[in-house]
Structures are given as C-alpha cells and as structure tokens.
Amino acid sequence: MSNENILLAKEIFMKYGGSHFHMEREGEYQYYKSFGISKEQERLWIGEYLKEMLNNIEGEDIISPFFSEFTSTIRRSKDTLYFKKLLELIKKKRIDIDSFSQMRMAEEIFRIIESFREENNDSKNVKVINDAKDLALDILNGIIKNPITVATYYRDIGYLDDAIQEDKIIYRLQRLIEKWKK
C-alpha cells in the first residue's frame, strides 16, 4: 500500500478517534476498510490519538470536550496505560475543580471500569481497576462531605439546569456510592 493511502486511512481513523461505529454512521467505514489496515496498526494509531487527547486535557480544564473523547476512546480501546495516566491526572487536578466536575470524573472512571470488566478479565488489570474504583469512591465521598459547587460553565448550559441542582447531585452521588462500595 502506498504511503498516500496509509496517510489517507490514518486521517479517516483519527477523524473518528478510531471508532468504526462513527465511521459507519458517517458512511466512511467501507472506504476505510478497503485500505486493509491491520489491528496492530490501529492500536498504534489509537496510542497516538490518546497521547494527543491527554496533552489537550493536561493543558486545560480537565472537564472539557477532550475529556469525554479521551475517556470514550479508553473505553473502546481498553488501553490500560492511558487509563493509568488518566487516573494520575485526575489525582492531580481534582482538588481544584467543582463538585459536579469531580462527580463526572468519577462517573467516567466507573464507565471505564465497566468496559474493562466486559471484555478484559486480564489479571494485570485487576489492580488498575481496584485502584480506579478506590479513587472514584474517594472522590464521591469527598464531594458528599463538603458543600456542593457547580462551575459557571455548567450553569450556562440550559439542558443541565435540573441536573446541577444540589439535591439532584447529592442523590446521584448517593446512588453511585451505594452501587460501587461493594
């Protein structure tokens, strides 16, 4: 395959964050598939994509559109290395952000844990999963013991009006803690 075709395939792959679902939805999957890119090459490209996303969230407010894309890509790729890097970043940045953002971080950790459990019972991931669960529960317990805060960013998003009410946040926190403390 020519370098030009490899670059074109990579461009499509990166555009959709490696998601075949999103390629299919946008009508580009068959074209991408025609390049015959190996799973190994896709793993390399996902690594590049995750590195780029991590750089984006390290340099700005952690709860950004890049955060959601980063966590979604970790769930799809089951990338333990970048999951560990995400956990380290959350440990560093969680103190300086509002309660609602912290809760979102914990929820994303739990979603990643669930994705790892669905398809990856590898014993090397057990420690990462347990550490992640402990971190997320620590975040939630810390939030519930302190006054609830919500960043202005969320207050300006109309569809979140109900979700950012203190009683709704506390209810959500309690449900998450109950579900995951086992």
C-alpha positions as CSV (number, residue, x, y, z in Angstrom):
1,M,0.0,0.0,0.0
2,S,1.3,3.4,-0.9
3,N,2.2,6.0,1.8
4,E,-0.5,8.2,0.4
5,N,-3.1,5.5,1.1
6,I,-1.8,4.9,4.6
7,L,-1.9,8.6,5.3
8,L,-5.5,8.8,4.0
9,A,-6.5,5.8,6.1
10,K,-4.9,7.3,9.1
11,E,-6.6,10.6,8.5
12,I,-10.0,8.9,8.5
13,F,-9.1,6.8,11.5
14,M,-8.0,9.8,13.5
15,K,-11.0,11.9,12.4
16,Y,-13.3,9.3,14.1
17,G,-11.0,8.6,17.1
18,G,-10.6,5.0,15.9
19,S,-14.4,4.4,16.2
20,H,-15.6,2.1,13.4
21,F,-19.1,2.8,14.6
22,H,-18.7,6.5,13.9
23,M,-17.1,5.8,10.6
24,E,-20.0,3.6,9.7
25,R,-22.5,6.2,10.8
26,E,-20.9,8.8,8.6
27,G,-20.7,6.4,5.6
28,E,-16.9,6.1,5.6
29,Y,-16.3,2.7,7.1
30,Q,-16.4,0.7,3.9
31,Y,-13.9,3.1,2.3
32,Y,-11.6,2.9,5.4
33,K,-11.9,-0.8,5.4
34,S,-10.8,-1.0,1.8
35,F,-7.3,0.0,2.9
36,G,-6.9,-3.2,4.8
37,I,-5.4,-1.6,7.9
38,S,-4.3,-4.2,10.5
39,K,-5.4,-4.3,14.1
40,E,-1.8,-3.8,15.1
41,Q,-1.6,-0.5,13.1
42,E,-4.9,0.6,14.6
43,R,-3.5,0.0,18.1
44,L,-0.5,2.2,17.2
45,W,-2.8,4.9,15.9
46,I,-5.0,4.7,19.0
47,G,-1.9,5.3,21.1
48,E,-1.1,8.4,19.1
49,Y,-4.7,9.6,19.4
50,L,-4.8,9.0,23.1
51,K,-1.5,10.8,23.6
52,E,-2.9,13.8,21.7
53,M,-6.1,13.8,23.8
54,L,-4.1,13.5,27.0
55,N,-2.0,16.5,26.0
56,N,-5.1,18.5,25.4
57,I,-6.7,17.8,28.8
58,E,-3.4,18.3,30.7
59,G,-3.2,21.8,29.3
60,E,-6.7,22.9,30.1
61,D,-9.6,22.4,32.4
62,I,-9.8,18.6,32.8
63,I,-13.5,18.5,32.2
64,S,-13.7,19.6,28.6
65,P,-14.9,18.1,25.4
66,F,-11.5,16.4,25.1
67,F,-12.0,14.7,28.5
68,S,-15.2,13.0,27.2
69,E,-13.5,12.0,24.0
70,F,-10.4,10.7,25.9
71,T,-12.5,8.6,28.3
72,S,-14.6,7.2,25.4
73,T,-11.5,6.2,23.5
74,I,-10.1,4.5,26.6
75,R,-13.3,2.5,26.9
76,R,-13.3,1.4,23.3
77,S,-9.6,0.6,23.2
78,K,-9.3,-0.9,26.7
79,D,-5.9,0.9,26.9
80,T,-4.6,0.2,30.4
81,L,-1.6,2.6,30.0
82,Y,-3.8,5.6,29.2
83,F,-6.3,4.6,31.9
84,K,-3.5,4.8,34.4
85,K,-2.4,8.2,33.0
86,L,-6.0,9.4,33.3
87,L,-6.1,8.4,36.9
88,E,-2.9,10.2,37.7
89,L,-4.2,13.3,36.0
90,I,-7.4,13.2,37.9
91,K,-5.5,12.8,41.2
92,K,-3.6,16.0,40.4
93,K,-6.4,18.1,39.2
94,R,-9.5,17.0,41.2
95,I,-8.8,19.3,44.1
96,D,-9.1,22.5,42.1
97,I,-12.4,21.8,40.4
98,D,-16.1,22.0,41.3
99,S,-18.2,19.2,42.8
100,F,-20.1,18.5,39.6
101,S,-16.9,18.1,37.5
102,Q,-15.5,15.8,40.1
103,M,-18.6,13.7,40.0
104,R,-18.4,13.5,36.2
105,M,-14.8,12.3,36.6
106,A,-15.8,9.6,39.0
107,E,-18.7,8.5,36.7
108,E,-16.3,8.3,33.8
109,I,-13.9,6.2,35.9
110,F,-16.7,3.8,36.6
111,R,-17.7,3.6,33.0
112,I,-14.2,2.7,32.0
113,I,-14.1,0.0,34.7
114,E,-17.3,-1.5,33.4
115,S,-15.9,-1.6,29.9
116,F,-12.7,-3.3,31.1
117,R,-14.8,-5.9,33.0
118,E,-17.0,-6.6,30.0
119,E,-14.2,-7.8,27.7
120,N,-10.9,-7.9,29.6
121,N,-10.5,-10.2,32.6
122,D,-6.8,-10.0,32.4
123,S,-5.3,-10.3,35.9
124,K,-2.8,-7.4,35.2
125,N,-5.8,-5.1,35.0
126,V,-7.3,-6.1,38.4
127,K,-5.0,-3.8,40.3
128,V,-5.7,-0.9,38.0
129,I,-9.4,-1.5,38.2
130,N,-9.3,-1.7,42.0
131,D,-7.2,1.5,42.3
132,A,-9.6,3.3,39.9
133,K,-12.6,2.2,41.9
134,D,-11.0,3.3,45.1
135,L,-10.1,6.7,43.6
136,A,-13.6,7.3,42.2
137,L,-15.2,6.3,45.6
138,D,-12.8,8.6,47.4
139,I,-13.8,11.5,45.1
140,L,-17.5,10.8,45.6
141,N,-17.1,10.6,49.4
142,G,-15.1,13.8,49.4
143,I,-17.8,15.6,47.5
144,I,-20.7,14.5,49.7
145,K,-18.9,15.7,52.8
146,N,-18.4,19.2,51.5
147,P,-20.6,22.0,50.1
148,I,-21.7,21.2,46.6
149,T,-20.2,23.6,43.9
150,V,-21.0,23.8,40.2
151,A,-18.8,25.7,37.7
152,T,-20.2,28.6,35.8
153,Y,-19.6,26.6,32.6
154,Y,-22.3,24.1,33.6
155,R,-24.7,26.8,34.7
156,D,-24.6,28.3,31.2
157,I,-25.8,25.0,29.6
158,G,-29.6,25.1,29.6
159,Y,-30.2,21.4,29.4
160,L,-28.3,20.9,32.7
161,D,-30.5,23.2,34.7
162,D,-32.2,20.2,36.5
163,A,-29.0,18.0,36.8
164,I,-26.9,20.7,38.6
165,Q,-29.4,21.2,41.4
166,E,-27.8,20.3,44.7
167,D,-30.4,17.8,45.7
168,K,-30.0,16.0,42.3
169,I,-26.3,15.9,42.7
170,I,-26.5,14.5,46.2
171,Y,-29.0,11.9,45.0
172,R,-26.7,10.9,42.1
173,L,-23.7,10.7,44.5
174,Q,-25.5,8.5,46.9
175,R,-26.7,6.1,44.2
176,L,-23.1,5.9,42.8
177,I,-21.6,5.3,46.2
178,E,-24.2,2.6,47.1
179,K,-23.7,0.8,43.7
180,W,-19.9,0.8,43.9
181,K,-19.0,0.4,47.5
182,K,-19.4,-3.3,47.4
